[in-house]
Amino acid sequence: MDDSMDTKSILEELLLKRSQQKKKMSPNNYKERLFVLTKTNLSYYEYDKMKRGSRKGSIEIKKIRCVEKVNLEEQTPVERQYPFQIVYKDGLLYVYASNEESRSQWLKALQNEIRGNPHLLIKYHSGFFVDGKFLCCQQSCKAAPGCTLWEAYADLHIATKEEKLRVPIFPDRVLKIPRAVPIFKMDEPSSSTTLAQYDIDSKKNYDSQQNVNMRSEDFACSLQRERNVVNDSASKMSWGFPESSSSEEEENLDGYDWFAGNISRSQSEQLLRQKGKEGAFMVRNSRQEGMYTVSLFSKAVNDKKGTIKHYHVHTNAENKLYLAENYCFDSIPKLIHYHQHNSAGMITRLRHPVSTKANKVPTSVSLGSGIWELKREEITLLKELGSGQFGVVHLGKWKGQYDVAIKMIKEGSMSEDEFFQEAQTMMKLNHPKLVKFYGVCSKRYPIYIVTEYITNGCLLNYLKSHGKGLEPYQLLEMCYDVCEGMAFLESHQFIHRDLAARNCLVDSDLSVKVSDFGMTRYVLDDQYVSSVGTKFPVKWSAPEVFHYFKYSSKSDVWAFGILMWEVFSLGKQPYDLYDNSQVVVKVSQGHRLYRPKLASDTIYQIMYSCWHELPEKRPTFQQLLSSIEPLREKDKP
């Protein structure tokens, strides 16, 4: 396009302009200006004696993010009955047309010119910003995210080349890196609807966690439709106990964290007392070959030493196994699983597994020198931990001695080049508080992704099942572990984008490691603007994520605050009384999660600081470490 086309006037008219209230409490004033719209700018000029005077202001068309009507204030004079607003990168301008026809003409012309602009708003403020706040939602920051769905967005937003969903050309072998918590493919939008629907991940996923992941283009209609379509094809990932067991699993219990093998009665008692927790237990081989004993520790309030009971596993006439006669099972794992939730005549439930195993891959073993293709024959599968959209996860052995988690990948939608790029990224993330990536077996299907095996599984599930046995200082320590891992990512310019308790794992010593790097991105300017089609967990997302899809270390900090709340509420669902659309509105209006009972005022202040509306006002992870550090020793008994 030549310069003459850029400067040619599309629309000119004398309109009323309101002062922009650069200071919060500055008085309003209204001036008549000649507005001129071109392909590149919206400018306004002084106008006197039928002549255009000096230019008083100009807005670049490419910086405009929204053009829409504004609801009338009470007792509006006749000359200000037809207002509209222009929201742009650096401010907000209110303009008044003389009649509805004029206003419609300006809205149509402006919206036509901004079609395809970057960072168009999905939501806007339908009320004026007056006396330091928006009349529609009472937010006091002029840059606050909108509260009303902008219906024009669906027609004006045009995906850039980078944003457009590419239809991959699959080679002979296609690969996909799995997620610790699978994100399910959502229904494609119907061709008969202008706006797409969104789905909610199955309520069954991780004990009805209701982790909601939305695609960015779907979110535009979430407030309008206010409907949740539940995906019932839930993941059965448990990371602790398999859904079913086979006779092979009965014969080989080595993979279970509660199986102690051939140790004596006195050794078992020593280990259980060292653990010292109500419900600490282990399963060991009995003196009689082929028989098992469950050793269980219980501690009354005033009992310093504690009591240990030994229960023999019996077999009835039907070859069913039992500890209590009325509760019989096909296998040892099923029996243990039942008594982890029901004491059924024993002194207490089986709460805390105690194992003699320490089969971690030692830190001296390095797979990170670019040699991350492992030999498939060196990997032995022991038991299934769970399954999801990507395939099955197994506990296994590497080289016959090291415990590893093996994700067996079925054919997916990620190209081979993308897979290897992701794998190389994971290799770089080496820190004691991040789950280690050991390597892959990618030469034939199923593809193996081999990672560190973490004994106690998902943090969220652990909090739900064992949280009541944890002290506040232990909960704080868990948060500190996660913060350490995130500080490492922050320092190396990686953003996680899906930090939550469900995506962290608890080791045998109760240390916590950050996992699930499926959405992790390396960024140069600490900001990543996701493409259309990206899914995100609404209740863990900062305002700039669910409004503009902008991720940064500071949006990770927001999610860390939610994770702290999850930990100190022992695994409760954030905003459990609200659906996702309501959460967006509430958070945009300044509402925040309440203080959990187990969190002190000081700890709550730390998590609350993570939820500042402005990303730059939130602490860094390094600053969070400095804030938590002095509380760690203080809170210990």
Salt bridges, closest charged atoms under 4 A:
GLU12 OE2 - ARG52 NH2 3.41
GLU46 OE2 - LYS56 NZ 3.79
GLU60 OE1 - LYS62 NZ 3.70
GLU60 OE2 - LYS63 NZ 3.38
ASP90 OD2 - LYS63 NZ 3.97
GLU100 OE2 - LYS69 NZ 3.71
GLU100 OE1 - ARG103 NH2 2.62
GLU113 OE1 - LYS39 NZ 3.34
GLU188 OE2 - ARG215 NH1 3.44
ASP218 OD2 - ARG215 NE 2.64
GLU269 OE2 - ARG265 NE 3.77
GLU269 OE2 - HIS310 NE2 2.88
ASP330 OD1 - LYS320 NZ 2.40
ASP330 OD2 - LYS334 NZ 3.97
ASP403 OD1 - LYS397 NZ 2.84
GLU416 OE2 - ARG173 NH2 3.39
GLU418 OE2 - ARG166 NH2 3.09
GLU422 OE2 - ARG521 NH1 3.69
GLU452 OE2 - LYS513 NZ 2.54
GLU477 OE2 - ARG632 NH2 2.46
ASP481 OD1 - LYS433 NZ 3.99
GLU484 OE1 - LYS433 NZ 3.71
ASP498 OD2 - ARG179 NH2 2.34
ASP498 OD1 - ARG502 NH2 3.14
ASP507 OD1 - LYS360 NZ 3.18
ASP516 OD2 - ARG179 NH2 3.00
GLU544 OE2 - ARG618 NH1 2.82
ASP601 OD1 - ARG595 NE 3.36
GLU629 OE1 - ARG632 NH1 3.05
